[in-house]
Amino acid sequence: MLRVFCAPNGGYGNELGVVRDGSVLPERSDRQAFAAKLGFSETVFVDDPERGVVDIYTPTLRLPFAGHPCVGTAWLLDVPELVTPAGVVGARQDGEFSWIEARPEWAPPRTLRQYATAAEVDALPVPEPGTWIYAWAWEDEPAGRVRARAFPGRDDGIDEDEATGAAALLLTAELNRALNITQGKGSQLLTAPQPNNWIELAGRVTLET
């Protein structure tokens, strides 16, 4: 178990389950059942650790790509790339941060909803299931500092996602600028646009078990 997108003090972050030997659960139905049993927002099955081939699941569905699973698994495997169903994700380590490079169109659809102040984002109740909402506001627009909260709306027990890399990619693509995002209770995500519509995404990763 990892925590991805931790705060500078090592706290917070989003839990991630990684099955390092995916061959122990080769069937998709078994993987889906295991991800549901763990109950994390995502669980990764590593099918080839040397090539970085991965398979990602939420408690209820399989994802072609997701941000925090790729950041965490790239850190754990220490590989230059990950192979996802969506495409090849570049990876690198830079000091305390694990970086990936991906395309925003790989991210599942989210509703990006801007608010006037960070306090409004902080005060939001969990909305009714049905729409995946990424609520955000500028904390310091000139500095690119964003306050965000994420509500998957899937009715699968994950009412709020502590740190959501895919949504950060979408927001970065929309704003076309580097961002320093504080999401959830205190997780930190960094992004940086790259040429040809690629975006880098980074966070701190810690090993729990």
Salt bridges, closest charged atoms under 4 A:
GLU42 OE1 - HIS68 ND1 2.98
ASP47 OD1 - ARG31 NH2 2.49
ASP48 OD2 - ARG51 NH1 3.79
ASP55 OD2 - ARG31 NH1 2.84
ASP55 OD1 - ARG62 NE 2.64
ASP94 OD2 - ARG92 NH1 3.60
GLU96 OE1 - ARG204 NE 2.75
GLU105 OE2 - ARG103 NE 2.61
ASP122 OD1 - ARG147 NE 2.64
GLU139 OE1 - ARG145 NH2 3.60
ASP156 OD2 - ARG154 NE 2.80
GLU160 OE1 - ARG149 NH2 2.87
GLU200 OE2 - ARG92 NE 2.95
GLU208 OE2 - ARG3 NE 3.14
